[in-house]
Amino acid sequence: MSNPVKEFNDYRSKMNEKLLADNNKVIKRIFNLDTNAYAAGALDVKTKELLGLVASAVLRCDDCIKYHLETSHKEGVSKEEMMEAMGIATLVGGTIVIPHLRRAYEFWEALDNE
């Protein structure tokens, strides 16, 4: 049986390793900045992940949505909190976000079933 969470993480890990192995200073700095931006600060990690989720949905990046869904799930975000955030994303992004909302809901179910 297919495991969408494992497939996503395996592919992401494999490709990140390849990208970082090229030793491109700009790419490495962008990856580092991304990691540090989501660390706890004035905002907690959970809030930052929900912000990342909303921005990713509005920008219609399915990989980004999956990443933020998984991290949010690990941070203890409830399904209700995730759906409120995705509701804001759909409001801001418009109906074009609805297909991403469907896939996000499906991925959240996969996370719950792990």
Secondary structure, 3 states (H helix, E strand, C coil): CCCHHHHHHHHHHHHHHHHHHCCCHHHHHHHHHHHHHCCCCCCCHHHHHHHHHHHHHHCCCHHHHHHHHHHHHHCCCCHHHHHHHHHHHHHHHCHHHHHHHHHHHHHHHHHHCC
